[in-house]
């Protein structure tokens, strides 16, 4: 299990991570993604690889 970190300054709120991996990501009050839970390694690795602006990294 891994946890991710979302760089709020880079996040554009596109929702790809939230839509694909809601078990680990959710929107905050500002409409940007945040990592709120640990998830399987593959889930975090996919979110890191597919974020269009590179805002997600492993914590």
Helices and strands as residue ranges (DSSP letters): E 4-6, H 16-20, E 25-27, E 33-35, H 41-50, E 56-58
